[in-house]
Amino acid sequence: MDRRTLLTLGGLGLLGTGLGACSTRPAPTRPAPARPAAALRLAPVRAAWDRIIRTTVGLRPHRASGFVLRADRLDDTTVIHNYGHGGAGMSLSWGTGRMAAEMALGHDGRRAAVVGCGAVGLAAARQLQRRGFAVTIYAAAVPPDTTSNMSFAGFTPTAGLIDDELRTPAWDAQFREAAEIAYRELQQLVGKGFGVSWIDRYGLRDTHPDAAGGDSGEEDEEPLLPARLRTGRVALGPGEHPFGSRYAIRRNHLRIEPSIYLDALVRDFIDFGGRIEIRRFSEPRELAALGEPLVVNCTGLGAGELFGDRDLLPLKGQLTVLLPQDEVDYGISGELPEAPPGVLGIHMQPRRDGIALGGTSERGVWSLEPNREAMQLLVSAHMAVYSAMRA
């Protein structure tokens, strides 16, 4: 990294990404955003190279035309496909899982196999159990070794989901149904040991979101998301927040802590009579030989090879995790000027197992090796943000 880049980062040339666009009409089921405070105090993240404890890589299953949710026949077996959620698997899994389970109700039997044990597979399995199915999960990997465990994880239902030019009205309606179901389900897990909670998230930027000709911070950011699913926002100006940027846009944000969440789903699944078998499949005929007359395919990227879906490609994402800090109870996001391809900007989210720093999305990259250049850039940018915070 050259001196000019470091100076840019140190000068906080950051513009908030404004994740999760908002509505002025918050739903009664979510907390109202706090009013601006003249002396908002937040504990800075102690970002330093010697506080890094790990860097993880996950390959998100992206389809340009969006996730697949449909039923097919394979000899005498019904296969319900539920895959291709991009970076929105954690966000949408309860919704697409319920929709898949309701498709399954049309089947005569009440025994089902779910293939895949990440967030999508586990949620689908629980939705089937709620509807009276005896369920076995077959998977090559289980938590903590799934792609879902490498997720930044929050309610970001449009992240890496679909290329806008390929959207159709039918797919949009399907997405909105899944998002609304999932949003309600995740809210019901708050405070119940699932690692789901509400936190404040600050989008850092140097222009007001309502400035003439600027991004409104609302409709343009989440065009697919129903207005009632957008949380409220407060634009904090100079002197109202501790960051080095001119504005900090505060929103309520649903956070999911993967290590807690996925383990809790596994426990729930087993407590309700579920069974997990470690198994890898190389061709669809092996699914038909399982014995369960109904199979829900939640294989993510694996569906590309298993079912010949050539539209699937990876979005490589990585997180650098710092030592935990109990006093950090907020998240941030912000853009980086002239960021290289694959670097989206900065994202920070605190968890009990560490402070997660992102964010990257390298389209079509299959490597599981960390991108060292991206890590250096993002960690340096985070260090600049927290060193510039007012005490």
VORORO-252681 format. One line per field, with one value per residue (C-alpha): residue in one letter; chain; y, z, x. Coordinates in steps of 0.5 Angstrom, whole numbers, always signed. Each point is the difference from the previous one (the first is absolute). Layout:
N
code = (A | ...)
unit = (A | ...)
yy = (Y | ...)
zz = (Z | ...)
xx = (X | ...)
***
This chain:
391
code = (M | D | R | R | T | L | L | T | L | G | G | L | G | L | L | G | T | G | L | G | A | C | S | T | R | P | A | P | T | R | P | A | P | A | R | P | A | A | A | L | R | L | A | P | V | R | A | A | W | D | R | I | I | R | T | T | V | G | L | R | P | H | R | A | S | G | F | V | L | R | A | D | R | L | D | D | T | T | V | I | H | N | Y | G | H | G | G | A | G | M | S | L | S | W | G | T | G | R | M | A | A | E | M | A | L | G | H | D | G | R | R | A | A | V | V | G | C | G | A | V | G | L | A | A | A | R | Q | L | Q | R | R | G | F | A | V | T | I | Y | A | A | A | V | P | P | D | T | T | S | N | M | S | F | A | G | F | T | P | T | A | G | L | I | D | D | E | L | R | T | P | A | W | D | A | Q | F | R | E | A | A | E | I | A | Y | R | E | L | Q | Q | L | V | G | K | G | F | G | V | S | W | I | D | R | Y | G | L | R | D | T | H | P | D | A | A | G | G | D | S | G | E | E | D | E | E | P | L | L | P | A | R | L | R | T | G | R | V | A | L | G | P | G | E | H | P | F | G | S | R | Y | A | I | R | R | N | H | L | R | I | E | P | S | I | Y | L | D | A | L | V | R | D | F | I | D | F | G | G | R | I | E | I | R | R | F | S | E | P | R | E | L | A | A | L | G | E | P | L | V | V | N | C | T | G | L | G | A | G | E | L | F | G | D | R | D | L | L | P | L | K | G | Q | L | T | V | L | L | P | Q | D | E | V | D | Y | G | I | S | G | E | L | P | E | A | P | P | G | V | L | G | I | H | M | Q | P | R | R | D | G | I | A | L | G | G | T | S | E | R | G | V | W | S | L | E | P | N | R | E | A | M | Q | L | L | V | S | A | H | M | A | V | Y | S | A | M | R | A)
unit = (A | A | A | A | A | A | A | A | A | A | A | A | A | A | A | A | A | A | A | A | A | A | A | A | A | A | A | A | A | A | A | A | A | A | A | A | A | A | A | A | A | A | A | A | A | A | A | A | A | A | A | A | A | A | A | A | A | A | A | A | A | A | A | A | A | A | A | A | A | A | A | A | A | A | A | A | A | A | A | A | A | A | A | A | A | A | A | A | A | A | A | A | A | A | A | A | A | A | A | A | A | A | A | A | A | A | A | A | A | A | A | A | A | A | A | A | A | A | A | A | A | A | A | A | A | A | A | A | A | A | A | A | A | A | A | A | A | A | A | A | A | A | A | A | A | A | A | A | A | A | A | A | A | A | A | A | A | A | A | A | A | A | A | A | A | A | A | A | A | A | A | A | A | A | A | A | A | A | A | A | A | A | A | A | A | A | A | A | A | A | A | A | A | A | A | A | A | A | A | A | A | A | A | A | A | A | A | A | A | A | A | A | A | A | A | A | A | A | A | A | A | A | A | A | A | A | A | A | A | A | A | A | A | A | A | A | A | A | A | A | A | A | A | A | A | A | A | A | A | A | A | A | A | A | A | A | A | A | A | A | A | A | A | A | A | A | A | A | A | A | A | A | A | A | A | A | A | A | A | A | A | A | A | A | A | A | A | A | A | A | A | A | A | A | A | A | A | A | A | A | A | A | A | A | A | A | A | A | A | A | A | A | A | A | A | A | A | A | A | A | A | A | A | A | A | A | A | A | A | A | A | A | A | A | A | A | A | A | A | A | A | A | A | A | A | A | A | A | A | A | A | A | A | A | A | A | A | A | A | A | A | A | A | A | A | A | A | A | A | A | A | A | A | A | A | A | A | A | A | A | A | A | A | A | A | A | A | A | A | A | A)
yy = (+0 | +7 | +6 | +4 | -6 | +0 | +8 | -1 | -5 | +4 | +6 | -4 | +0 | -4 | +0 | -4 | -6 | +1 | -8 | -1 | +6 | +3 | +2 | +5 | -4 | -6 | -6 | -1 | -6 | +3 | +5 | +8 | +3 | +4 | +7 | +4 | +2 | +6 | -4 | -7 | -5 | -6 | -5 | +0 | -7 | -1 | -2 | -2 | -5 | -4 | -1 | -4 | -7 | -3 | +2 | -4 | -1 | -3 | -1 | +3 | -4 | +6 | -1 | +6 | -2 | +0 | -6 | -7 | -2 | -5 | -8 | -5 | -7 | -5 | -7 | -1 | +5 | +7 | +5 | +7 | +5 | +5 | +3 | +6 | +5 | +4 | +4 | +0 | -7 | +2 | +5 | -4 | -7 | +0 | +3 | -5 | -6 | +1 | +1 | -6 | -4 | +2 | -2 | -7 | +0 | -2 | -7 | -6 | -2 | +3 | -2 | +5 | +1 | +6 | +1 | +5 | +2 | +8 | +5 | -1 | -8 | +1 | +5 | -5 | -6 | +4 | +3 | -8 | -2 | +5 | -3 | -7 | -3 | -5 | +3 | -2 | +5 | -3 | +5 | -1 | +6 | +2 | +6 | +3 | -2 | +3 | +6 | +3 | +0 | +4 | +5 | +8 | -2 | +5 | +2 | +2 | -4 | +3 | -1 | -3 | -3 | +2 | +4 | +5 | -1 | -7 | +1 | -1 | +1 | -7 | +0 | +6 | -2 | -6 | +3 | +5 | -5 | -4 | +6 | +2 | -7 | +0 | +7 | -2 | -7 | +3 | +6 | -6 | -3 | +6 | -1 | -8 | -2 | +0 | +6 | +4 | +7 | +8 | +4 | +7 | +1 | +6 | +2 | +5 | +5 | +7 | +2 | +0 | -5 | +5 | +5 | +2 | -5 | -5 | -7 | +1 | -6 | -3 | -3 | +0 | -5 | -6 | +1 | -7 | +0 | +2 | +7 | -3 | -4 | +6 | +2 | +8 | +4 | +6 | +5 | +2 | +6 | +3 | +0 | -5 | -6 | -2 | -2 | +4 | +0 | +6 | -4 | -7 | -3 | -4 | -6 | -6 | -6 | -8 | -3 | -8 | -3 | -6 | -4 | +0 | +0 | -6 | -4 | +2 | -2 | -7 | -1 | +2 | -5 | -6 | +2 | -1 | -7 | +2 | -4 | +2 | -4 | +2 | -2 | +3 | -1 | +0 | -1 | +1 | -7 | -1 | +4 | -4 | -6 | +3 | -3 | +7 | +1 | +8 | +3 | +8 | +2 | +5 | -1 | +7 | +0 | -8 | +1 | +2 | -7 | -4 | +2 | +4 | +7 | +4 | +6 | -1 | +4 | +2 | +7 | -1 | +4 | +0 | +3 | +2 | -1 | +4 | -2 | +1 | +6 | +0 | +8 | +0 | -1 | +4 | -2 | +5 | +0 | +5 | +0 | +1 | +4 | -3 | -7 | -6 | -5 | -4 | +5 | +2 | +5 | -1 | -4 | -1 | -4 | -2 | -7 | -4 | -4 | +6 | +6 | -1 | +4 | +0 | +1 | -3 | -4 | -3 | -2 | -7 | -1 | -7 | +0 | -1 | +4 | +7 | +6 | +3 | +6 | +1 | -2 | +6 | +5 | -1 | -1 | +6 | +4 | -3 | +3 | +7 | +0 | -2 | +4 | +6 | -1 | +6 | -3)
zz = (+0 | -2 | +4 | -4 | +2 | +7 | +0 | -3 | +5 | +6 | -3 | +1 | -7 | +2 | -3 | +4 | -4 | +3 | +1 | +1 | -3 | +4 | +1 | +4 | +2 | +5 | +1 | +7 | +1 | +0 | +5 | -3 | -1 | +5 | +0 | -2 | +6 | +1 | +3 | -3 | +3 | -3 | +2 | -6 | -2 | +2 | -7 | -1 | -4 | +7 | +2 | -6 | +2 | -7 | -7 | -3 | -8 | -2 | -7 | -1 | -5 | -5 | -6 | -4 | -1 | +8 | +4 | -2 | +4 | -4 | +0 | -5 | -1 | +0 | -1 | +6 | +4 | +1 | +0 | +2 | -2 | +5 | -1 | -3 | +5 | -1 | +6 | +2 | +3 | +7 | -1 | -4 | +2 | +5 | -6 | -6 | +5 | +2 | -7 | -2 | +6 | -2 | -7 | +3 | +4 | -7 | +0 | +3 | +5 | +6 | -1 | -3 | -1 | +0 | -3 | +3 | +7 | -1 | +2 | -6 | +1 | +8 | -1 | -5 | +4 | +6 | -4 | -2 | +7 | +2 | -5 | +2 | -4 | +2 | -2 | -2 | -2 | -4 | -1 | -1 | +5 | +6 | +5 | +1 | -7 | -4 | -5 | +5 | +5 | -4 | -1 | +3 | +1 | +1 | -3 | -7 | -4 | -7 | +1 | -6 | -2 | -7 | -6 | -1 | -8 | +1 | +5 | -1 | +3 | +2 | +3 | +4 | +3 | +2 | +3 | +4 | +3 | +2 | +3 | +4 | +3 | +2 | +3 | +5 | +2 | +1 | +5 | +4 | +1 | +4 | +7 | -1 | +0 | -8 | +0 | -4 | +3 | -2 | +0 | -3 | -6 | -3 | -7 | -1 | -5 | -2 | -3 | +3 | -3 | -2 | -3 | -7 | -5 | +5 | +2 | +4 | +4 | +0 | -7 | -4 | +5 | +1 | -6 | +1 | +7 | +2 | +4 | +6 | +1 | +0 | +7 | +1 | +0 | +3 | -3 | +5 | -2 | +2 | +8 | +0 | -1 | +2 | -7 | -5 | -5 | -1 | +1 | +3 | -2 | +6 | -1 | +4 | -3 | +1 | +2 | +0 | +3 | -4 | +5 | +5 | -5 | -4 | +6 | +3 | -7 | +0 | +8 | -2 | -6 | +4 | +6 | -4 | -3 | -6 | -2 | -3 | -5 | -3 | -7 | -7 | -6 | -7 | -5 | +1 | +0 | +7 | +3 | -3 | +3 | +7 | +2 | +2 | -6 | +1 | +0 | +1 | -4 | +4 | -3 | -1 | -5 | +0 | -5 | -5 | -1 | +3 | -4 | -6 | +2 | -4 | +2 | +7 | +1 | +7 | +3 | +4 | +7 | +6 | +7 | +4 | +7 | +6 | +8 | +3 | +3 | +5 | +0 | -8 | -1 | -7 | -7 | -6 | -7 | -5 | -7 | -2 | -6 | -6 | +3 | -4 | -3 | +5 | +6 | +2 | +5 | +8 | +4 | +8 | +4 | +7 | +3 | +6 | -4 | -3 | -4 | -7 | -5 | -8 | -5 | -7 | -5 | -6 | -5 | -3 | +4 | +3 | +4 | +8 | +1 | +3 | -4 | +3 | -3 | +1 | +7 | +1 | -3 | +4 | +7 | -2 | -1 | +6 | +4 | -3 | +2 | +7 | +1 | -2 | +5 | +5 | +7)
xx = (+0 | +3 | +0 | -5 | -5 | +2 | -1 | -7 | -2 | +3 | -4 | -7 | -2 | -6 | -7 | -5 | -3 | -7 | -1 | -7 | -4 | -6 | -7 | -3 | -5 | +3 | -3 | -3 | +4 | +7 | +3 | +0 | +6 | +3 | +0 | +6 | +5 | +4 | +6 | -1 | +6 | +2 | +6 | +5 | +2 | +7 | +2 | +7 | +4 | +2 | -7 | -2 | -2 | -2 | -2 | -6 | -2 | -7 | -3 | -7 | -4 | -2 | -5 | -1 | -7 | -1 | -1 | -4 | -6 | -4 | -2 | +2 | -1 | +6 | -3 | -5 | +4 | -3 | +6 | -1 | +6 | +1 | +7 | +4 | -1 | +6 | +2 | -7 | +0 | +0 | -6 | -5 | +1 | -6 | -4 | +2 | +0 | -7 | -2 | +4 | -4 | -7 | +2 | +2 | -7 | -3 | +4 | -4 | +6 | +3 | +7 | +5 | +7 | +4 | +6 | +5 | +1 | +1 | -5 | -4 | +0 | -1 | -6 | -3 | +0 | -3 | -6 | -1 | +0 | -5 | -5 | +1 | +6 | +5 | +6 | +7 | +6 | +5 | +6 | +8 | +1 | -3 | +1 | +5 | +2 | -5 | +0 | -5 | +5 | +4 | -6 | +1 | -8 | -5 | -7 | +3 | -5 | +2 | +7 | +4 | -7 | -2 | +2 | -5 | -1 | -2 | -6 | -7 | -6 | -2 | +7 | +0 | -7 | +3 | +6 | -4 | -4 | +6 | +3 | -6 | -1 | +8 | -1 | -5 | +3 | +7 | -3 | -4 | +7 | +3 | +2 | -1 | +7 | +0 | +5 | -5 | +0 | -1 | +6 | +1 | +3 | +4 | +1 | +6 | -1 | +2 | -6 | -7 | -4 | -6 | +5 | -3 | +3 | +2 | -2 | -6 | +3 | -7 | -4 | +6 | +4 | -5 | -4 | -3 | -1 | -8 | +0 | -3 | +7 | +4 | +3 | -1 | +7 | +2 | +6 | +5 | +4 | +6 | +1 | -6 | +4 | +8 | +2 | +5 | -5 | -5 | -6 | -2 | -7 | -2 | -5 | -3 | +3 | -1 | +6 | +1 | +6 | +2 | +3 | -5 | -6 | +2 | +2 | -7 | -4 | +4 | -2 | -7 | -1 | +3 | -4 | -6 | +2 | +4 | +6 | +6 | +5 | +6 | +0 | +2 | -4 | +3 | -6 | -7 | -2 | +3 | -5 | -6 | +4 | -1 | -6 | -4 | -5 | +1 | +7 | +1 | +6 | +4 | +7 | +2 | +6 | -1 | -6 | +4 | +4 | -6 | -5 | +4 | -2 | +5 | -3 | +3 | +6 | +4 | +0 | +7 | -1 | +5 | +0 | +6 | -2 | +3 | +0 | -7 | -2 | -6 | -1 | +0 | -8 | -1 | +2 | +2 | +1 | +3 | +3 | +7 | +2 | +3 | +0 | +2 | -4 | -3 | +0 | -7 | +2 | +1 | -5 | +1 | -5 | +2 | -1 | +1 | +5 | +4 | -1 | -1 | +3 | -2 | -2 | +2 | -4 | +4 | -4 | +2 | +6 | +0 | +6 | -1 | +7 | -1 | +2 | +6 | -1 | -7 | +1 | +6 | -5 | -6 | +4 | +4 | -7 | -3 | +6 | -1 | -7 | +1 | +6 | -4 | -6 | -1 | +1)
***
